[in-house]
Amino acid sequence: MGDGKNATASAGGAWDSALPVGDFAAIRSVGFEPVGQVFGAAVYYPGTVLGAGCPGTSAEYVLRDPPEPPGGATGPRPARVHGAVDPAAKVAHGLYEGRRTAIERMTGQCAELGGHGIVGAALRIREIPPDPLTAGAIEFTVIGTAVRAGGCPPLRRPFAADLSGPDFAKLIMTGWAPAGIALGISVSGLHDDSVPPSSGPLPTENAEVAAWTALVAKARQGARRYLEQAVRGVGADGVVVSAATLRVRGGPCHAHPGGTDYLAEATITGTAVARFGRPPGATPPRLSVLRLDEGLSSGAPGL
């Protein structure tokens, strides 16, 4: 969305949004107005996922945004990768970067429109299967509605929230504000040569497969840990989780014929939130306009 639409929105012209009527009424009840629909997309080639390398017993990663450079520079910041660079880590990196790129582009459109933040951001992931002419890919898209509070100065960086309009209004009315979309992603890998259950080889009754249990548990625990790091990274106090998914997939191991490689992908998505302006337990006022520069402008930029 270029300068022409920004000028139209600033001059009080027509705007579009992805908000249902109830959500539109809810954000207006706390002093916000929509300024336009915003969108971000990225298509990533998954690269080496399964079959080209053996993940071994486990593999993890953590991606964190480095500290903001002096002078308050804006724009996307390169992420650092910690952990072994193996097939599982490559998958984790692609899953993170695809989501992050789409969100950054959506947030950039919000800034162009003069918005203070985004409400109702909906992230979708679609796998594009390969065909004889093209390789497979993963498409990341996110769409939301940019909003602005009248009479408030621009934020150093717009916030993004995957909350609905009513949930956003409840958050504001109880003294909390969104700081950004937080992601916790963990991928663990396992090479399986017919791993026996904990009760012994090839039982005739139900039994736990301890190695697979550990694989799933490790992925979930890693996602929660990295979500907490993301929340701390934006200076927020907590996170309101909107989605938690776990996917396990497998394929033949090319490095060790006869075995199977499994990857467990755990993802947690939510809105990081921070308290503003009022001590805990105080009665929330009936807000007409929220001063966004109180509590948010001094914090770290949203994810």
Buried (B, 14 or more C-beta within 10 A) or exposed (E): BEEEBBEBBEEEEEBEBBBEEEBBEBBBBBBBBBBBBBBBBBBBEBEEBBEEBBBBEBBBBBBBBEEBEEEEEEEEBEBEBEBBEBBBBBBBBBBBBBBBBBBBBBBBBBBBBBBBBBBBBEBEBEEBEEEEEEEEBBBBBBBBBBBBBEEBEBBBBBBBBBBBBBBBBBBBBEBBBBBBBBBBBBBBBBBBEEBBBEEEEEEEEEEEBEBBEBBBEBBBBBBBBBBBBBBBBBBBEBBBBBEBEBEBEEEEBEEEEEBBBBBBBBBBBBBBBBBBEBEEEEEEEEBEEBBBBEBBBEBBBBB
